[in-house]
Amino acid sequence: MPDSYQPQPKQVKDLGVEELIATAKVIKEDVNPKDTADFFIGAAVKARTPKSDEAMPTLLRKVDAGAQFIQTQLCFDINVLRKYVAHLVSLKLIRRCSIIVDVAALPSADSARWLRDNLRHVVIPNKIIRRLERAEDPEQEGIVICSEYLREIAATPGVSGANVITMGSPKMIVESVRASGLRGE
């Protein structure tokens, strides 16, 4: 055997998104009850203004493969979000899956800018960043902004719920939900 022998790597067989969703569905629906996984299968999307006749084949393939919910990336443009969800409603997708919207309790303008500039599917308009920059207490302003968006999201037909995240203290999530008034507290 030559001195330069190196083991050869094994081929990796990647799954596409639709194949992964379908695989999770097969595992979840296994007929052997003791081996059944209780997956809640989802897929991520970027909320954007769709064309009026857009069929959204990629999203439909994900739902056809077994996605039970669709979760948007962060979108702080409520008009874009409403148009996107209205289009999903027009496609009757909400009859087949739930729509969950990501929203964030932003602790500062710097964190909002970082998200917008480094995560390609995140939509954070400049007006949100300016509000955080001008705020006397940016963390508190982030809570207020998040609570406003939670109320807007709750009033959007077709939306099933929200996923609240933060780059700050986890308490910001609790305070944002409390300030929204949506939990009846």
C-alpha positions in Angstrom: 0.0 0.0 0.0 1.5 3.4 -0.9 2.4 5.9 1.8 0.0 8.5 0.4 -3.1 6.3 0.7 -6.0 8.3 2.1 -9.4 6.7 2.6 -11.9 7.9 0.1 -15.0 9.8 1.4 -18.4 8.2 0.9 -20.9 9.9 -1.4 -23.5 12.0 0.4 -27.0 11.7 -1.0 -28.7 15.0 -0.1 -32.5 15.3 0.0 -34.3 18.2 -1.4 -36.8 20.1 0.8 -39.8 18.3 -0.7 -38.1 14.9 -0.3 -37.3 15.6 3.3 -40.8 16.7 4.1 -42.2 13.6 2.4 -39.8 11.4 4.3 -40.9 12.9 7.6 -44.5 12.3 6.6 -43.8 8.7 5.8 -42.1 8.2 9.2 -45.0 10.0 11.0 -47.7 7.9 9.3 -45.9 4.6 9.9 -48.5 1.9 10.6 -46.5 0.5 13.5 -47.8 2.7 16.4 -44.9 2.1 18.7 -42.5 3.5 16.1 -44.6 6.4 14.9 -42.9 9.8 15.3 -45.2 12.7 16.3 -43.8 15.2 13.8 -45.4 18.6 13.1 -44.0 19.1 9.6 -43.3 22.6 8.4 -41.6 24.6 5.7 -40.2 28.1 5.6 -41.1 30.9 3.1 -40.2 34.5 2.5 -43.2 36.8 2.6 -43.2 38.9 -0.5 -45.7 40.6 -2.8 -46.8 37.8 -5.2 -47.9 38.3 -8.8 -51.7 38.1 -9.0 -51.7 34.9 -11.0 -48.7 33.3 -9.3 -49.3 29.6 -8.6 -46.4 29.2 -6.2 -45.4 25.7 -7.4 -42.5 25.3 -4.9 -44.7 26.1 -1.9 -47.4 23.8 -3.3 -44.9 21.0 -3.7 -43.9 21.4 0.0 -47.6 21.2 1.1 -48.2 18.3 -1.3 -45.2 16.5 0.2 -46.8 16.8 3.7 -46.0 20.2 5.2 -48.6 20.9 7.9 -47.6 24.5 8.4 -45.8 27.2 6.5 -43.7 29.6 8.6 -42.7 33.0 7.1 -39.3 34.5 7.7 -39.3 37.8 9.6 -41.4 40.3 7.8 -41.9 43.8 9.4 -43.7 45.1 6.3 -47.3 44.4 7.2 -48.6 45.3 3.8 -46.3 42.8 2.1 -47.3 40.2 4.7 -51.0 40.8 4.2 -50.7 40.5 0.4 -48.7 37.3 0.7 -51.1 35.7 3.1 -54.1 36.9 1.0 -52.6 35.1 -2.0 -52.1 31.9 0.1 -55.8 32.2 1.0 -56.8 32.7 -2.6 -54.9 29.5 -3.5 -56.8 27.7 -0.7 -53.6 26.7 1.0 -54.9 27.6 4.4 -57.3 24.6 4.1 -54.3 22.3 3.8 -51.8 23.9 6.2 -51.4 26.5 8.9 -49.6 29.8 8.3 -47.3 30.9 11.1 -45.6 34.3 10.9 -42.2 35.1 12.4 -41.9 38.3 14.4 -39.1 39.6 16.6 -38.7 41.7 19.7 -35.7 43.7 18.4 -33.4 45.0 21.2 -31.6 47.6 19.1 -31.3 49.2 15.7 -27.9 47.4 15.3 -29.6 43.9 15.8 -32.3 44.9 13.3 -29.8 46.0 10.8 -27.7 42.8 11.3 -30.8 40.6 10.7 -31.8 42.5 7.6 -28.3 42.7 6.1 -27.2 39.1 6.9 -30.3 37.0 6.5 -31.5 37.2 2.9 -35.1 36.4 3.5 -35.7 38.9 6.4 -37.7 42.0 5.7 -37.1 44.9 8.1 -38.0 48.3 6.6 -35.8 51.3 7.4 -38.7 52.9 9.3 -38.4 50.1 12.0 -34.6 50.7 12.3 -35.2 54.5 12.6 -37.7 54.0 15.4 -35.2 51.9 17.3 -32.4 54.5 16.6 -34.6 57.4 17.9 -35.9 55.6 20.9 -34.8 56.6 24.4 -35.0 53.0 25.4 -34.5 50.8 22.2 -35.3 47.6 24.0 -38.7 48.9 25.2 -39.3 50.3 21.7 -38.6 46.8 20.3 -41.2 45.4 22.6 -43.7 48.0 21.5 -43.0 47.4 17.8 -43.3 43.6 18.3 -46.6 44.0 20.2 -48.0 46.2 17.4 -47.0 43.6 14.8 -48.5 40.8 16.8 -51.9 42.7 16.8 -51.6 43.3 13.1 -50.8 39.7 12.4 -53.7 38.5 14.6 -56.0 40.6 12.5 -54.7 39.2 9.2 -57.2 36.6 7.7 -55.5 33.3 7.1 -52.8 33.5 9.7 -52.9 30.8 12.3 -50.3 32.1 14.7 -47.0 33.8 15.3 -43.5 32.7 16.3 -41.9 35.4 18.4 -38.1 35.5 18.6 -35.5 37.9 20.0 -31.8 38.6 19.8 -32.1 40.2 23.3 -33.4 38.9 26.6 -36.0 36.2 26.4 -38.1 38.4 28.7 -38.7 40.6 25.7 -40.8 37.9 24.2 -43.0 37.7 27.3 -43.3 41.5 27.5 -44.2 41.7 23.8 -46.9 39.2 24.0 -48.2 40.8 27.2 -48.2 44.3 25.6 -50.0 43.0 22.6 -53.1 42.1 24.7 -53.6 39.0 22.7 -53.4 36.5 25.6 -56.1 38.2 27.7 -53.7 39.2 30.4 
